[in-house]
């Protein structure tokens, strides 16, 4: 199973169901993601890390963050980063990914959280 590291507060938003779209550049490990596959999302390592399991529902491909954001409806933008404006989302993505990584291509991954089994 693929593991992706997600910064806070984004991972908490995924767990709460507020953020259902995860944006990634097309690194090798992201290219192996398949619709219907399961992934592990973590905000760090060790026993204190938040861990969320999710199913990949859909993957959309774009040439840049700008093109991706232009293609999304206001509702979809809210699923990328709740309560962020378009320009704030773009700034956050540029802060995470330098231009040479964005040049690999952009993937918008739609997720469905897998509820944890009751213990």
Backbone as CSV, one residue per row, in Angstrom:
resi,resn,N_x,N_y,N_z,CA_x,CA_y,CA_z,C_x,C_y,C_z
1,UNK,0.840,-1.176,0.000,0.000,0.000,0.000,0.887,1.241,0.000
2,UNK,0.535,2.217,-0.810,1.298,3.458,-0.902,1.025,4.344,0.303
3,UNK,2.071,4.977,0.812,1.934,5.938,1.905,2.284,7.321,1.384
4,UNK,1.405,8.273,1.657,1.650,9.666,1.322,1.689,10.467,2.608
5,UNK,2.622,11.387,2.696,2.709,12.260,3.865,1.956,13.552,3.556
6,UNK,1.093,13.938,4.480,0.219,15.096,4.304,0.406,16.019,5.501
7,UNK,0.639,17.277,5.232,0.801,18.267,6.297,-0.527,18.511,7.021
8,UNK,-0.395,18.994,8.245,-1.558,19.489,8.973,-1.778,20.948,8.568
9,UNK,-2.978,21.448,8.509,-4.237,20.844,8.926,-4.890,19.990,7.851
10,UNK,-4.215,19.816,6.692,-4.826,19.126,5.570,-5.254,17.695,5.912
11,UNK,-4.415,16.973,6.662,-4.773,15.594,6.992,-5.990,15.540,7.915
12,UNK,-6.081,16.446,8.852,-7.265,16.490,9.718,-8.521,16.769,8.909
13,UNK,-8.394,17.632,7.902,-9.543,17.917,7.037,-9.952,16.688,6.228
14,UNK,-8.962,15.903,5.780,-9.271,14.655,5.060,-10.015,13.709,5.986
15,UNK,-9.488,13.538,7.188,-10.108,12.621,8.146,-11.556,13.043,8.462
16,UNK,-11.795,14.344,8.534,-13.130,14.856,8.857,-14.069,14.862,7.643
17,UNK,-13.544,14.547,6.455,-14.366,14.532,5.255,-14.545,15.899,4.603
18,UNK,-13.844,16.915,5.101,-13.940,18.263,4.520,-13.084,18.401,3.266
19,UNK,-11.985,17.667,3.225,-11.047,17.708,2.092,-11.051,16.330,1.449
20,UNK,-11.599,16.254,0.238,-11.660,14.965,-0.454,-10.746,14.913,-1.674
21,UNK,-10.093,16.041,-1.983,-9.147,16.089,-3.094,-7.742,16.331,-2.544
22,UNK,-6.811,15.490,-2.938,-5.412,15.662,-2.579,-4.645,15.981,-3.855
23,UNK,-3.859,17.047,-3.825,-3.079,17.470,-4.985,-1.645,16.985,-4.810
24,UNK,-1.128,16.367,-5.856,0.255,15.868,-5.856,0.890,16.129,-7.204
25,UNK,2.212,16.212,-7.225,2.923,16.213,-8.498,3.119,14.759,-8.912
26,UNK,3.387,14.566,-10.184,3.457,13.211,-10.741,4.804,12.552,-10.489
27,UNK,5.192,12.442,-9.218,6.373,11.675,-8.829,6.095,10.196,-9.089
28,UNK,7.141,9.401,-9.106,7.013,7.972,-9.414,5.990,7.268,-8.525
29,UNK,6.007,7.529,-7.216,5.082,6.811,-6.328,3.628,7.226,-6.553
30,UNK,3.391,8.426,-7.047,2.031,8.878,-7.343,1.536,8.257,-8.648
31,UNK,2.437,8.037,-9.584,2.052,7.441,-10.862,1.540,6.012,-10.705
32,UNK,1.907,5.353,-9.605,1.458,3.979,-9.381,0.062,3.909,-8.755
33,UNK,-0.500,5.039,-8.337,-1.831,5.028,-7.740,-2.865,4.633,-8.788
34,UNK,-3.814,3.824,-8.372,-4.870,3.347,-9.266,-6.233,3.614,-8.639
35,UNK,-7.214,3.884,-9.481,-8.585,4.036,-9.004,-9.010,2.732,-8.347
36,UNK,-9.603,2.851,-7.162,-10.015,1.681,-6.394,-8.939,1.186,-5.444
37,UNK,-7.715,1.677,-5.604,-6.633,1.289,-4.710,-6.728,2.004,-3.376
38,UNK,-6.051,1.468,-2.392,-6.047,2.063,-1.050,-4.682,2.681,-0.771
39,UNK,-4.704,3.800,-0.049,-3.467,4.472,0.331,-3.524,4.820,1.817
40,UNK,-2.351,4.964,2.388,-2.223,5.410,3.775,-1.727,6.844,3.744
41,UNK,-2.396,7.711,4.495,-2.008,9.107,4.614,-1.521,9.327,6.034
42,UNK,-0.366,9.971,6.176,0.237,10.200,7.501,0.716,11.635,7.586
43,UNK,0.737,12.168,8.808,1.295,13.506,8.999,2.693,13.462,9.602
44,UNK,3.242,12.288,9.734,4.588,12.138,10.264,4.895,10.671,10.487
45,UNK,6.002,10.418,11.168,6.389,9.051,11.486,6.279,8.843,12.983
46,UNK,6.306,7.602,13.398,6.245,7.292,14.822,4.829,7.059,15.299
47,UNK,4.740,6.699,16.559,3.442,6.310,17.104,2.493,7.486,17.322
48,UNK,3.009,8.699,17.345,2.155,9.880,17.533,1.567,10.404,16.221
49,UNK,1.946,9.825,15.108,1.476,10.310,13.806,-0.005,10.006,13.620
50,UNK,-0.712,10.957,12.993,-2.088,10.699,12.580,-2.023,9.857,11.316
51,UNK,-2.850,8.822,11.255,-2.869,7.924,10.100,-4.310,7.799,9.622
52,UNK,-4.498,7.979,8.321,-5.819,7.861,7.703,-5.680,6.925,6.503
53,UNK,-6.578,5.965,6.414,-6.625,5.071,5.254,-7.701,5.602,4.310
54,UNK,-7.415,5.571,3.000,-8.375,6.085,2.034,-8.337,5.272,0.749
55,UNK,-9.451,5.315,0.042,-9.566,4.696,-1.275,-9.431,5.783,-2.330
56,UNK,-8.737,5.479,-3.415,-8.621,6.398,-4.538,-9.879,6.244,-5.398
57,UNK,-10.654,7.322,-5.482,-11.922,7.303,-6.222,-11.725,7.719,-7.670
58,UNK,-10.899,8.744,-7.872,-10.686,9.290,-9.213,-9.342,10.001,-9.240
59,UNK,-8.696,9.996,-10.395,-7.430,10.723,-10.580,-7.565,11.565,-11.846
60,UNK,-7.318,12.864,-11.697,-7.344,13.772,-12.841,-5.940,14.331,-13.044
61,UNK,-5.544,14.491,-14.301,-4.195,14.932,-14.641,-4.222,16.334,-15.241
62,UNK,-3.241,17.145,-14.848,-3.122,18.520,-15.335,-1.659,18.840,-15.593
63,UNK,-1.422,19.844,-16.414,-0.046,20.241,-16.721,0.522,21.188,-15.667
64,UNK,-0.338,21.852,-14.883,0.149,22.803,-13.883,-0.911,23.011,-12.801
65,UNK,-0.489,23.598,-11.692,-1.439,23.947,-10.631,-2.458,24.957,-11.147
66,UNK,-1.976,25.916,-11.922,-2.851,26.945,-12.464,-3.953,26.329,-13.319
67,UNK,-3.589,25.444,-14.235,-4.585,24.775,-15.095,-5.571,23.962,-14.266
68,UNK,-5.060,23.269,-13.254,-5.943,22.480,-12.390,-6.957,23.387,-11.704
69,UNK,-6.467,24.459,-11.084,-7.357,25.348,-10.335,-8.372,26.020,-11.243
70,UNK,-7.977,26.374,-12.450,-8.910,26.976,-13.401,-10.035,26.025,-13.778
71,UNK,-9.775,24.740,-13.765,-10.767,23.755,-14.211,-11.781,23.390,-13.119
72,UNK,-11.509,23.781,-11.876,-12.356,23.361,-10.770,-13.483,24.350,-10.495
73,UNK,-14.627,23.812,-10.100,-15.750,24.643,-9.681,-15.461,25.172,-8.274
74,UNK,-16.189,26.201,-7.829,-15.995,26.676,-6.453,-16.189,25.568,-5.410
75,UNK,-17.148,24.683,-5.620,-17.362,23.572,-4.688,-16.152,22.641,-4.668
76,UNK,-15.610,22.336,-5.846,-14.438,21.465,-5.912,-13.223,22.116,-5.259
77,UNK,-13.067,23.425,-5.444,-11.957,24.130,-4.787,-12.035,23.959,-3.277
78,UNK,-13.242,23.965,-2.734,-13.424,23.790,-1.297,-12.990,22.401,-0.844
79,UNK,-13.051,21.409,-1.735,-12.607,20.056,-1.390,-11.086,19.900,-1.496
80,UNK,-10.416,20.886,-2.103,-8.948,20.901,-2.135,-8.422,21.492,-0.834
81,UNK,-8.989,22.627,-0.434,-8.580,23.312,0.802,-9.778,24.110,1.307
82,UNK,-10.497,23.565,2.273,-11.711,24.222,2.769,-11.460,25.674,3.185
83,UNK,-12.330,26.540,2.706,-12.336,27.965,3.058,-11.130,28.743,2.540
84,UNK,-10.336,28.158,1.654,-9.235,28.887,1.021,-9.756,29.501,-0.279
85,UNK,-9.251,30.687,-0.594,-9.523,31.280,-1.898,-8.610,30.624,-2.936
86,UNK,-8.953,30.805,-4.197,-8.201,30.249,-5.319,-6.720,30.618,-5.212
87,UNK,-6.428,31.899,-4.978,-5.038,32.355,-4.917,-4.310,31.795,-3.693
88,UNK,-5.029,31.567,-2.604,-4.412,30.980,-1.403,-4.034,29.520,-1.644
89,UNK,-4.879,28.811,-2.373,-4.565,27.413,-2.712,-3.315,27.375,-3.585
90,UNK,-3.263,28.247,-4.585,-2.099,28.292,-5.474,-0.827,28.596,-4.683
91,UNK,-0.878,29.566,-3.784,0.305,29.908,-2.971,0.729,28.736,-2.094
92,UNK,-0.236,28.024,-1.504,0.086,26.868,-0.659,0.770,25.775,-1.477
93,UNK,0.272,25.525,-2.686,0.878,24.495,-3.541,2.288,24.890,-3.979
94,UNK,2.477,26.153,-4.326,3.804,26.627,-4.728,4.784,26.559,-3.556
95,UNK,4.276,26.765,-2.346,5.118,26.659,-1.149,5.597,25.220,-0.928
96,UNK,4.761,24.260,-1.274,5.091,22.842,-1.072,5.966,22.304,-2.211
97,UNK,5.621,22.656,-3.451,6.286,22.086,-4.625,7.020,23.154,-5.432
98,UNK,8.334,23.042,-5.591,9.070,23.981,-6.444,8.722,23.741,-7.927
99,UNK,9.008,24.699,-8.793,8.636,24.599,-10.212,9.126,23.327,-10.914
100,UNK,10.336,22.857,-10.586,10.837,21.658,-11.279,10.014,20.417,-10.937
101,UNK,9.378,20.405,-9.773,8.511,19.262,-9.427,7.131,19.427,-10.053
102,UNK,6.617,20.653,-10.072,5.330,20.902,-10.741,5.431,20.525,-12.220
103,UNK,6.609,20.727,-12.820,6.818,20.419,-14.234,6.636,18.932,-14.544
104,UNK,6.675,18.079,-13.531,6.429,16.646,-13.725,4.975,16.361,-14.095
105,UNK,4.098,17.326,-13.824,2.661,17.158,-14.021,1.974,17.161,-12.672
106,UNK,0.703,17.446,-12.679,-0.089,17.573,-11.458,-1.198,16.530,-11.471
107,UNK,-1.415,15.905,-10.329,-2.499,14.923,-10.168,-3.449,15.408,-9.084
108,UNK,-4.728,15.399,-9.403,-5.776,15.686,-8.426,-6.411,14.349,-8.082
109,UNK,-6.207,13.915,-6.853,-6.628,12.580,-6.417,-7.854,12.727,-5.535
110,UNK,-8.967,12.173,-5.994,-10.181,12.191,-5.179,-10.146,10.991,-4.248
111,UNK,-10.381,11.252,-2.962,-10.266,10.226,-1.924,-11.593,9.972,-1.213
112,UNK,-11.743,8.766,-0.737,-12.838,8.402,0.160,-12.189,7.751,1.379
113,UNK,-12.386,8.361,2.536,-11.801,7.836,3.783,-12.437,6.484,4.100
114,UNK,-11.590,5.549,4.495,-12.050,4.227,4.928,-12.203,4.284,6.444
115,UNK,-13.426,4.142,6.934,-13.622,4.227,8.397,-12.815,3.158,9.113
116,UNK,-12.274,3.547,10.272,-11.532,2.574,11.078,-12.515,1.591,11.710
117,UNK,-12.103,0.336,11.735,-12.939,-0.689,12.360,-13.010,-0.458,13.859
118,UNK,-14.176,-0.667,14.418,-14.327,-0.522,15.867,-13.495,-1.571,16.578
119,UNK,-12.820,-1.153,17.646,-11.964,-2.117,18.360,-12.624,-2.617,19.605
